[in-house]
């Protein structure tokens, strides 16, 4: 082998043991097994067809079981359905996992196929086959099911014909997300599928579902402990996948999220490419330290104390559409969070001194790239029965802005100061605000 080819295909990676004879073996780099365990085992089973079939079957079952376990642990109390089968004409399909977390429904497809060395080195035919099998095929299948679910959400009377025997509450669903999960890492391709558009291998118009390895998914859920942050990450991750070009892997994206909350002021909509390689350093250092038995703080998303307390309270109350509230809150940059608390305190002081109706509200308009509005409202105790009508009017005013689709109102009794908030409501444009005024 030529020395300059060692970075592409080093034979030691797949055969790390030296047979010394008499049952003794030597391994200069034991960590090689952890880095290249999949190709090592693939080589070992390749010559025995029955063993290869058993191994492939076990990989598939392992991935399905582990994905279900991972989501069950990440979202306690969520509705979970595995192995849902459905038909489209004469064709029969099976979804690996559906998870409903409040108003968000996630469709997960598992792909345990191995990725060959020629494909990783850039062999066009192999790369195309793997991309079609591991990225496009599961995405196309989840897209078909997502279309049916959205149709039933809009017209519940279609449920018996489109989704018979689906034991899941779809009347609570507002948002459908898709995700593909693999065992093996396809380099940086699966972390940013925007680059695949140039190949012509993905049908035009198809929106690829984000694809994350099982290992990376466990890291993400370990770091992002609050369920609301997990939901927001997966939702924004799907948006970035569709809109933004970036250079980096999945854990770089996680590090980028911890640093920015994915609040990048419309960068993805402006067609700006980002180099986020190395953003995973905080995550990498934490897990390396943990593996060595060193206790160190876990990397956290940067939130103000008030924002953290609001998010914790709504998750603890677990009311319907709490994930919508969480998404709005997590979409506010850190500096704006801190400014909002100062504004809220000034509103409460003004109302205590002057009574309701005098400088009692503040409308925090989003950037031109976001469609969520946040309204802060302080009221005196004697007007608490009027606050529902006031919230209705504030939301109606917010929806006069063309870009606003969703509005969160945080209300506080100016005298009692019910920290972190007294009343909360989330409302949606185009819906009867009187019927859909949900106050918590």
N, C-alpha and C positions, 0 to 999 in steps of 0.2 A: 504493500500500500504506500502511496505517495504521502510524505509527511504533511503536505498542505491539505490533505483530505481528512486528516484526523478529526477536525472539528465537525465534519459532516457524517462520518461513519467510522468511529473508532471501534475495532473489534473487541477491545477490552471491556467496552460497555456491556456487551451481551455475553461475554465469557470471562467473568472476572476472577475465576478460580484457576489455580495452577495445581495440577495433580503431582504431588511429591512422591507418590507411591506408598504402599503399605497402609492405605486408608487415610493418609494425611493430605491435607490441602492447604494452600497458602493463598491469602487474598490481601493484596497491598492496599486496596481501597474498599473497605467494607460498605461505605456509604453508597457505592455503586449500585448495590441491590435496591436501595430505596429510590434512586433516581431512574433506574432502568428495569424495574421489576417486571413490567408488562412485556417488553420485548424479550427479556430473558425467559419468561414462562412460555411465551408464544413459540420461541425456538424449541423449547423442550417438548412441547406437545405436538408440534407440527407433523412429526413423522408417524404419529399414531392417530388415525382418523377417528376411531371411537373415543379416544381420550380427548381429542380436539373438540368433538361435538359436546362431550360432557362439560368440558371447560367453558365453552361458549355459552352453554345453557346456564351454567352456574354464574357466570358473569352477569348475564341478563337478569336472573332472579335476584342476585345480590344487589344490583343497582336499583331495581324496583323496590325491594324491601328497605334499603338504606334511605332512599329518597322519602318514602312514606314516614320512616322513623324520624328523619331530619325535620320534616315539616311538622310532624306531631309535637316534637319537642320545642320547635320554634314558635308554634302558635297553639298553646294549650286551649282546648275548648273549641277549636275550629272544626267546621264540618269537613270531613275528608271522605272521598269516595275513590276506591282503587279498582282498576280493571273494568271501567264502564264500557260496555259494548253498545254500538249503535250502527244503524244501516243508512246508506245513501243509495237507494235503488237496490241493485243486486249486490253492491259492495258492502262488506262488513268491516267495521273499524273498531279499534279498542284504544281507549285513552288510558294512560298509565296512572294518572293521579289528578284529582280535582280537589282544590282546597278553597273553602269559602271562609275568609276572614272578614266578618262584618259585611260591608257592601262591596268588597273586592273578591272576585273569583279568579283563581289562578289555575290555568291548565298546564300540566307538566307532562312532557314526553321524555322517556328515557331511551338513550341509545348507548349500548355497551360495546359497539363494534371497535375492533382494534384499528389503529392507524399505522400504516406500514412505513418503513424507513424511506423507501423511494418517494412517497408522498411528502414526507417531512423535508426531504432534500429538494423538492420542487418538481418531481416528475409529473408532467401535465396530466397524463391519463389517470394515474393513481390518485393524484390530488383531486381531480374532478370527480372521480367515483366516490371518494370519501366525503367530499363536500356535498354531493347529492344525497348520499346515504345518511350522513351524520348531522348535517345542518339543514338542507332543504327538505328532505322527506318528513322529519318530525315537525318542522315548522308548517309545512303544507297541511299535515293532518290536524294539528292544533288549530290552524286557521279555519278549516272546515267546521270543526266543532264550535269554535268561538262564534262563527257566523250564525249557527243554529241557536246557540244560547242567547245571543243578542236579539234574535228574532222573537224568541219566546219571552224574553224580558219585556220587549215592546208590546207583544200580543200574547198574553198568557194562555189564551184559548188554543194556541197552536202546540201547546206542550205535549199533549197525548200523541199527536201525529209526528212531531219532530224529535222529541226526546222521551219516548216511553221508558218507564222503569228507572228513571234517574231520581234517586232518593236524595235530593238536595233542594234547599230552599232558594229558588231563583227569584222569588218576589222581593227579596232583600238586596238583590245584586244591582249595582250601578256600573261597576267597572270590571271588564274582563281583561286579564293579563295572560300572556303566554310565555312559556319558558321551556327550553330544551336542556337536558342534563346529560352529560357524558361521563364515562369513566376516565378516558384518556384525553390528554391535552393536545389540541391541534395547533401547536405553536401559538402565535398571536392572532391567527385568523379568526378563531371563534370568539375572541374578545371584541373584535371590531369588524363586523361583516360588511361595513361600507366598502372596503377594498374589493369585495367580491363582485360588486356591480360592474366593475370594469372588465371582468372575465367573460361576461355573457353566459355564465353557467347557471345563473339564477333567473327564472322567468321574469320579464319586465312587469312591474306592478306588484310583485309579491313582496310583502313586508316580512323579512325574516325575524323569527322569534329570537330573543337573546339566548345564547348558549353558554352555559357555565359548567365547569367540571364539578363532580361531587365533592372533591377535596376543597375547591375554592368556595363552594356553597356553604360548607361547614365552617370555613374560616369567616365568611361574611356574617353568618348567623351567630357565631361565637362573639365577634367584635360588636355587632349591633344587637345588644341585648333587648332593648324595648321593642315589642312587636310593631309599633307604629313606624319605627325607623326601618325595619325590615321591609314593610309594605312600601314605604316611600322609595327606598333604594331600588326595589324591583320595578316599580312604576317608572321612576325617572331613568333607570337603566334602559328600559325599553324605548323611551323617548330619545335618549342619546344615541342608541343603536341605530335609530331610523334617521336621525338628523345630523349627527356630528361626526367628523373625521378626527381621529386621535391616534396617537402612537403609544401603545402600552398594553399590558396584560390586565387580567381581571383584578388582581390585587393592587395594581397601580390605580385602577378605577376606584377601588375601595379606599385607598389612601387619599385620592383626590376628593372623594365624597367626605371623608372625615375632616379634611381641611376646608372645604367650601360648602358642604351640604348640597352640592350640585347647583348652587345658586350662582350661576355664571353670567347672569344678565343677558341672556339671549345669544350667547356666543355661538351655540349650535345652530341658531336660525340665521346667523350672519355668514355661515359658511367658513368660519375660521377653523383651521386645523390646529390641534393642540398636541404637544409632546409632553406626555405625563409619565414617561419612563423614569423610574426611581421614586415615584410618589408612594410606593409600597414600603418604604424604608421603616416607618414607624411600626407597621404591622409585622414586617420581617423581624425586626429587632425584638419585638415582644414575644413572638413565638420561639425564636432562638433562645432567648433568656429562659422562657418557661421550660423548654426541653432540657436546659441545663440545670433546672431546679432553682433558678434565680427568680425571686419575687419582685415584680415591677408593675407599675400601673398599666392597666389595659388602655390602649388608644381609644379615645372617645370623640364623638361628634361634638363640635364646638357650639354650644347653646348657652344663652343667658340663663341665669337662675330662674327668672320668672317663666321663661319659655319651658324650661325643664319641668318646673312644678305644674304648669298647665297641662303639658303632655302626660305627665305621670297621673294627674287627677282624671283626665278623660279616659286613659287606659284602664284605670282602676274601676271607673264607673261602667265601662263597657256598654254604653248605650248604642242604639242603632245609629250608624253613620259616624261613629267616632273616628274611623279611618279617614273619612273625608275631612274632618276637622284637623286631624293630625297632618294630613297632606298639605293643607293650607298653611298651617303653622310652620312646618318644616321647610316650606318654600319661601320663608322670610329670612333674609340674610342676618347674620349676627348683629351687625351695627344697627340695622333697622329694629331688631328685637329690643336692644338696649334703649333706643330712642323711643320706642312705643311705650315702654314702662314709665319713662319720664313724662311722656305726654299724658298717660293715664292718671298719674298722680296729680298732675296739674288740673286735669278735668275734675277729679274728685274734690280737690281743694276749691275750685271755682264754684262747683255746685253746692258745696257745704256753705259757702259764703253768700252766694247769690240766689240759690234755689234752682230748680230744674228749668230747662229751656234756655239757659244762658251759658253758652260755651260748654255744652254738655257732651259733645260728640267730636270725634276726629276720624276722618276718612283717610286710610293709608292706601293710596293708589299704588298698584303694582307697576312694574316696568311694562313697556309696550309689548313685551313678549309673553306676559303671563295673563291669565284670565281669572285670577282669584282676587277678591277684594277683602280687606280686613277693616272693620269698623269698631272703634272703641266708644263706649257709651257709659256715662256715669249718671246716676239718678238718685234723687233724695228718697228716703224711706217712704214718705207719704205718697210718692208717685209709683210705688212698686207694682200696683195693679194696672197701671197704665203702660208699663214697660213693654208688654207684648205688642201693643199697637204701635209703640214707638219703634221697636225692632222691625216690624213689618214695613214701616215708612222708610226707615234707613236703608233696608235692603232694596226697596223699590227705587230709591234714589241712586243706589250703587248700580243698579241694572240699566240706568239710563245711559251709562257708558257702554259703547258698542262691544268692547273687548271683554267685559266682565260677564262670566258665566256662572260663577259660584261666589257666594258671599258669606263670610263668617262675622258674626257680631258678638263681641265680648262686652258684657254689661256688669257694672259693679255698683252696689249700694254705696254711695259716697260717705255715709256715716259709719255703717257697719264694717266696711272695707273687707268683704268676704274674700280674702286671699286664697288662691290666686285669681279667682273670678267669682262673681255671684250668679250670673245667668249667661248662658251661651246658646247661640242658635246658628244653624247652617242652612242656607237657602239657595235655591237654584233658579236661574233664569228660565222663563218659559213654562214654569209650573205655577199652579195656583198657590200663591204665597199664603193665603188664608188656610188652605187645607194642608199645606206642607211646611207650616211654621213649626219646626221641631225645636223645642226649648228644653235646655238641661240646666 
